[in-house]
Amino acid sequence: MDAILMSLMAALNEKLLINVYQRDTDDFYTGYVQALGSNAVILSTYNDAGISDGAVLLTFNAIEQVEFAGADLDDMDFRIDLAERAHFLTLEEPATLKFDPTQDLLQQLAQQAQASQQVVMVILADDDSFLEGQITSVFEDRFTLSVFNKYNYTDVRVMQIDCSDVLVVEFAGLDLFLETQLVAQRAHLVHQKSELHLNNGQLAPILADAEKSGAMLAAIPRDNEDQFYIGTVKALNHGVVVLSLLDMAAQFGGYVALRIAALQSLITASDYLQTIAFYRQWDEAHDFTQQPVLNADRDFDNTAELIPSLVSEAAAFQRVIRVRAATEEDHLMGIPQEVSATGFVMRLTDGGEPENVPVAFDDVLELAFGHIFAYIAEETLHQDGR
């Protein structure tokens, strides 16, 4: 514990960008120390795209390690600089919360979150769930959280949380800001029963209807149920659908071509789709829909063989794509080259030694492109002269 405290003190005094790794999980936060108390630290954090995105309180009991240097932090330095140079969208800084390091940081955060009614995300010891909601009352050793479940509006709970059980509290990031706007409409939210369509060979007509109507849907791949895509249908043919994606904040998230046979199911209605639709309305009203380096207005040729066409285009313009292939355990991210009638070679761009992986078109299950991480990867390659 002394080593962690000393590391955090050095990061505060020297204004160092650090990674803070949590115990019993692979999750970590990247940012600068904003306040350091006797049993907790508050970091101003950045997301994976290098964009300033709120803050987090971590109790010392939650911290496994503090990292000052390494390839990951070098990469994050580059991303932060790129985000600033490319004018990536970020929330204007709200009135900064004030913290007195001589007083309990969690108490101060809880009191200010209660006053502002902002949604926070809480992680407790011995509980794998992430609790999101508004703090409604604060006591000396506990606080009350009115839980909001953006995935299920019928999940209504009020919890008494013992401060000694708190490990992490996230606050003031974009997703939580949008959720705060949604919760302000809580009295008017109506639960939407989920409409799930299993892949029994009948997904193509559902996708065709969504393409005509512009309706938003969720697509869940086979053998990868933890991942799902939300978006609208941009193209559909020959067993492949192209979606224009929305990320967790309903901003444009690039495109993905999905082989329909590799989908487990589609969801055409749910509370979470309502949540993302609300976020998208806010984004549109505030000109916050896409990062300036991305193109959310692409058109696609429904008469073309979509996957070969998209790969050939990426190869011609040296664009980074991400591929999930039936023959590979992990996604492949890189630039396609040596495109033939039956396949191509992926030159991987993971930052290590260049590696070439042959991929057959018939083995491609998913092909993602045009997203912010592809742009970052391309800019990294330009910096490295590759």
matplotlib code that plots the C-alpha trace (Angstrom):
import matplotlib.pyplot as plt

x = [0.0, 2.8, 4.3, 1.0, 0.6, 4.1, 3.6, 0.3, 2.0, 4.8, 2.2, 0.4, 3.5, 5.0, 1.8, 2.4, 0.1, -0.3, -2.1, -3.9, -4.5, -7.3, -7.2, -8.8, -9.6, -7.9, -9.5, -7.4, -7.7, -5.4, -5.2, -3.8, -4.2, -6.7, -6.9, -5.1, -6.6, -5.8, -7.6, -8.6, -7.4, -9.4, -8.1, -9.1, -9.4, -9.1, -10.9, -9.2, -9.3, -7.3, -10.3, -10.7, -13.7, -14.7, -13.1, -12.9, -12.4, -10.5, -10.0, -6.5, -8.0, -9.0, -5.5, -3.1, -0.4, 0.5, 2.4, 4.4, 6.0, 5.8, 4.5, 0.8, 1.4, 3.5, 0.7, -1.8, 0.4, 0.2, -3.6, -4.1, -2.0, -3.8, -7.2, -6.2, -4.6, -7.6, -10.1, -11.9, -15.3, -15.3, -17.7, -17.0, -15.7, -18.6, -18.1, -15.2, -16.0, -13.9, -12.0, -10.2, -7.5, -7.5, -11.1, -12.7, -12.8, -15.7, -17.9, -17.1, -17.9, -21.1, -22.3, -21.5, -23.1, -26.2, -26.4, -25.9, -28.0, -25.5, -25.5, -22.5, -21.3, -20.3, -18.3, -18.5, -16.3, -17.6, -20.0, -19.4, -22.1, -21.7, -24.4, -25.4, -27.8, -28.2, -27.1, -30.2, -28.9, -25.5, -24.7, -21.4, -20.7, -23.1, -25.2, -28.4, -28.3, -31.4, -30.3, -31.1, -30.7, -30.4, -30.9, -34.1, -36.4, -38.4, -35.3, -36.1, -34.1, -33.0, -29.8, -28.1, -24.4, -21.8, -18.8, -16.4, -17.7, -17.0, -14.0, -14.6, -16.9, -16.9, -18.4, -18.7, -17.9, -19.9, -21.9, -22.8, -23.6, -26.1, -27.6, -28.1, -30.2, -32.1, -32.8, -34.3, -37.0, -37.4, -41.1, -41.9, -39.9, -42.0, -40.6, -40.2, -40.4, -37.4, -38.1, -35.5, -35.3, -33.1, -31.3, -33.5, -32.8, -35.3, -33.1, -32.7, -36.3, -36.0, -32.7, -34.3, -37.2, -34.7, -32.8, -36.0, -37.2, -33.8, -34.7, -32.0, -31.3, -28.8, -26.9, -25.4, -22.8, -22.6, -20.0, -19.4, -22.5, -20.7, -20.3, -23.1, -23.4, -26.0, -26.7, -28.7, -28.6, -26.6, -26.4, -27.6, -26.9, -25.6, -25.8, -23.9, -25.2, -23.3, -24.3, -23.5, -22.7, -23.4, -21.1, -22.2, -22.7, -24.7, -21.9, -20.9, -18.8, -17.7, -19.1, -19.2, -20.0, -21.5, -22.1, -25.7, -25.1, -22.7, -25.3, -26.9, -29.9, -31.2, -33.0, -35.3, -36.8, -35.6, -35.0, -31.4, -32.3, -34.6, -31.6, -29.3, -32.1, -32.4, -28.6, -28.6, -31.3, -29.2, -26.1, -27.9, -29.4, -25.9, -23.8, -22.1, -22.8, -19.3, -15.7, -14.5, -12.0, -14.8, -17.3, -20.8, -22.3, -20.9, -23.0, -22.5, -23.2, -25.8, -25.0, -21.3, -19.8, -19.6, -16.7, -14.3, -15.2, -14.6, -11.3, -10.1, -11.0, -9.1, -6.0, -6.1, -6.2, -4.1, -6.9, -6.9, -9.7, -10.6, -11.5, -13.0, -12.2, -13.5, -9.9, -8.5, -9.2, -8.6, -9.7, -7.1, -6.5, -4.3, -4.1, -5.1, -2.8, -2.2, -5.9, -6.9, -10.1, -10.4, -8.7, -6.1, -3.2, -3.6, -0.6, -1.2, -0.7, -0.5, 2.7, 5.0, 6.9, 4.9, 3.0, 1.2, -1.8, -3.6, -7.4, -9.9, -13.0, -15.2, -13.8, -14.5, -17.3, -17.0, -15.2, -15.1, -13.8, -14.1, -14.1, -12.0, -9.5, -8.8, -8.0, -5.7, -4.0, -3.4, -2.0, 0.3, 1.6, 2.3, 4.2, 6.3, 6.9, 5.3]
y = [0.0, 2.4, 1.8, 2.6, 5.8, 6.9, 6.2, 8.2, 11.1, 11.2, 11.2, 14.1, 16.2, 15.6, 15.7, 12.3, 10.3, 6.9, 3.6, 2.4, -1.3, -2.9, -6.0, -9.2, -7.8, -6.8, -3.4, -0.3, 3.5, 6.0, 9.6, 12.2, 12.4, 15.1, 14.5, 12.2, 11.4, 9.1, 6.0, 6.9, 8.7, 10.6, 10.5, 12.6, 9.9, 9.3, 6.8, 4.4, 7.0, 9.5, 11.7, 13.3, 11.5, 12.2, 11.0, 8.0, 7.5, 4.4, 3.3, 2.0, -1.5, -1.6, -0.8, -3.5, -1.5, 2.0, 2.2, 5.3, 4.1, 1.6, 0.9, 1.4, 4.8, 5.8, 4.8, 6.8, 9.9, 9.7, 9.2, 12.1, 14.4, 13.1, 13.7, 17.3, 17.9, 16.4, 18.2, 15.1, 16.0, 16.0, 17.3, 20.9, 20.7, 21.1, 23.0, 21.1, 19.2, 20.5, 18.1, 18.7, 16.0, 16.3, 15.1, 11.8, 11.9, 9.4, 11.5, 14.6, 13.0, 11.5, 14.8, 16.7, 14.0, 14.2, 17.9, 17.8, 14.7, 13.3, 9.6, 7.8, 4.2, 2.3, -1.0, -2.8, -5.4, -8.9, -7.8, -8.3, -5.9, -2.2, -0.1, 3.1, 5.6, 8.8, 9.3, 10.5, 10.8, 10.7, 9.7, 9.4, 5.8, 5.1, 6.6, 5.7, 4.9, 5.0, 2.5, 3.1, 0.1, 1.5, -2.1, -2.8, 0.0, -2.3, -2.8, -0.3, -0.4, 1.8, 0.6, 1.5, 1.3, 1.0, 3.2, 0.6, -1.7, 0.8, 0.1, 2.4, 5.3, 6.7, 10.1, 12.9, 10.9, 11.2, 8.0, 9.0, 12.5, 11.2, 8.8, 11.8, 13.5, 10.2, 9.8, 13.3, 11.8, 8.7, 9.3, 9.2, 6.1, 3.1, -0.4, -1.9, -5.7, -7.1, -8.4, -11.2, -12.9, -16.1, -17.0, -19.7, -18.6, -15.7, -12.8, -11.4, -10.1, -8.5, -6.8, -5.7, -4.1, -2.3, -1.1, 0.5, 2.0, 3.1, 1.4, 0.8, -2.8, -4.9, -7.8, -10.6, -12.8, -16.6, -17.9, -14.4, -13.6, -11.1, -8.8, -7.1, -4.4, -1.6, 0.3, 0.8, -1.3, 0.4, -2.5, -6.0, -8.8, -12.3, -13.2, -10.2, -7.1, -3.8, -1.8, 1.8, 1.5, 3.6, 3.4, 3.5, 7.2, 6.9, 8.5, 7.1, 4.0, 3.1, 0.2, -3.5, -6.1, -9.2, -12.6, -13.3, -17.0, -16.1, -14.1, -15.7, -13.3, -9.8, -7.6, -5.0, -3.6, -3.3, -0.8, -0.4, 0.4, 3.1, 4.3, 4.6, 6.3, 8.9, 9.4, 9.8, 12.5, 14.4, 14.0, 15.3, 18.3, 19.2, 18.5, 15.6, 12.7, 11.9, 12.6, 15.0, 12.5, 9.9, 9.6, 8.6, 9.2, 6.5, 4.7, 1.0, -0.9, -3.6, -5.2, -5.8, -8.8, -6.7, -8.4, -8.7, -5.2, -3.7, -5.5, -4.4, -0.8, -1.0, -2.5, 0.2, 3.1, 1.4, 1.5, -0.4, -2.9, -5.5, -9.0, -11.9, -15.1, -18.6, -19.9, -17.5, -17.3, -13.6, -10.6, -9.5, -5.8, -4.5, -3.5, -6.0, -6.7, -9.2, -9.4, -12.2, -13.7, -15.9, -14.0, -11.7, -11.2, -9.2, -7.2, -6.8, -3.5, -4.4, -2.3, -5.3, -7.0, -7.0, -10.3, -11.4, -13.7, -15.2, -15.0, -16.6, -14.5, -17.4, -17.5, -13.8, -13.6, -9.9, -7.0, -3.7, -0.4, 3.3, 3.6, 5.8, 3.0, 2.3, 6.0, 5.9, 2.8, 4.5, 7.6, 5.4, 3.7, 7.0, 8.2, 5.0, 5.3, 1.9]
z = [0.0, 0.8, -2.7, -4.3, -2.3, -3.1, -6.8, -6.8, -4.9, -7.5, -10.3, -8.7, -8.0, -11.4, -13.4, -15.0, -17.2, -15.6, -15.9, -12.7, -12.8, -10.6, -8.6, -9.9, -13.3, -16.5, -16.4, -15.9, -16.1, -17.9, -16.7, -14.4, -10.6, -9.8, -6.0, -3.6, -0.2, 2.6, 1.2, -2.4, -5.5, -8.2, -11.8, -14.7, -17.3, -21.1, -23.2, -25.6, -28.4, -26.3, -25.6, -22.2, -20.7, -17.1, -14.0, -11.6, -7.9, -6.9, -3.4, -2.6, -1.9, -5.6, -7.0, -8.0, -9.7, -10.9, -14.2, -15.2, -18.5, -21.2, -24.7, -23.7, -22.1, -25.1, -27.4, -25.2, -25.3, -29.1, -29.0, -26.7, -28.9, -32.0, -30.4, -29.7, -33.1, -35.0, -32.8, -31.6, -30.0, -26.3, -23.7, -22.6, -19.1, -16.7, -13.4, -11.9, -8.7, -5.8, -3.5, -0.3, 0.0, 3.8, 3.9, 2.8, -1.1, -1.4, 1.0, -1.0, -4.3, -3.0, -1.7, -4.9, -7.1, -5.0, -5.3, -9.1, -9.6, -12.1, -12.8, -11.4, -11.9, -8.7, -8.4, -5.1, -3.4, -3.9, -6.6, -10.4, -11.5, -12.4, -10.6, -12.4, -10.9, -8.9, -5.3, -3.3, 0.2, 1.9, 5.5, 7.4, 6.4, 3.6, 0.8, -1.1, -4.8, -7.0, -9.6, -13.2, -15.7, -19.2, -20.5, -18.6, -17.4, -15.2, -13.0, -10.3, -7.1, -4.3, -2.5, 0.7, -0.1, 2.7, 1.9, 3.0, 0.2, -2.6, -4.8, -7.8, -8.7, -12.3, -13.0, -15.5, -18.6, -21.9, -21.4, -17.8, -18.9, -21.6, -19.1, -16.7, -19.5, -20.0, -16.3, -16.2, -18.4, -16.2, -15.4, -19.1, -20.0, -21.0, -21.0, -24.4, -24.5, -26.4, -29.9, -30.5, -33.9, -33.8, -37.0, -38.4, -42.0, -41.9, -40.9, -44.5, -44.8, -41.4, -42.5, -45.8, -43.9, -41.6, -44.7, -46.1, -42.9, -41.4, -38.2, -35.6, -34.6, -32.6, -34.3, -32.2, -33.8, -33.3, -30.9, -29.5, -27.5, -25.3, -28.3, -30.2, -32.8, -32.9, -36.0, -39.2, -42.4, -45.2, -47.7, -48.0, -50.6, -51.2, -47.5, -46.2, -44.5, -43.9, -40.8, -40.0, -36.3, -33.2, -30.2, -26.5, -26.7, -30.0, -32.0, -35.4, -34.8, -38.3, -40.4, -40.2, -42.9, -41.3, -42.9, -42.1, -41.6, -38.8, -36.9, -33.9, -33.7, -34.3, -31.7, -33.3, -30.1, -26.5, -23.7, -24.7, -28.3, -26.8, -24.7, -27.7, -29.7, -27.0, -27.0, -30.7, -30.5, -28.0, -30.2, -33.3, -31.4, -30.2, -33.4, -31.6, -33.9, -35.3, -34.9, -37.6, -39.2, -39.9, -42.8, -41.7, -45.1, -47.2, -49.8, -50.8, -54.0, -53.3, -56.6, -55.7, -53.8, -50.6, -48.8, -51.8, -52.8, -49.4, -49.0, -52.5, -51.7, -48.4, -50.1, -52.8, -50.3, -47.6, -45.1, -41.8, -41.4, -38.7, -39.7, -37.8, -39.8, -39.2, -39.2, -36.6, -32.8, -32.6, -34.7, -37.2, -37.6, -40.4, -44.0, -46.7, -49.5, -52.3, -53.1, -55.4, -56.6, -53.6, -50.7, -49.5, -47.0, -43.8, -42.8, -39.1, -37.4, -33.8, -33.3, -33.1, -35.9, -39.2, -39.7, -42.7, -42.4, -45.4, -45.3, -47.7, -48.6, -47.7, -44.2, -43.4, -40.8, -40.0, -41.5, -39.6, -41.1, -41.1, -37.2, -35.0, -34.1, -37.7, -38.2, -35.1, -36.4, -39.8, -38.2, -36.0, -39.1, -40.7, -37.6, -37.6, -41.4, -42.1]

ax = plt.figure().add_subplot(projection="3d")
ax.plot(x, y, z, "-o")
ax.set_aspect("equal")
plt.show()
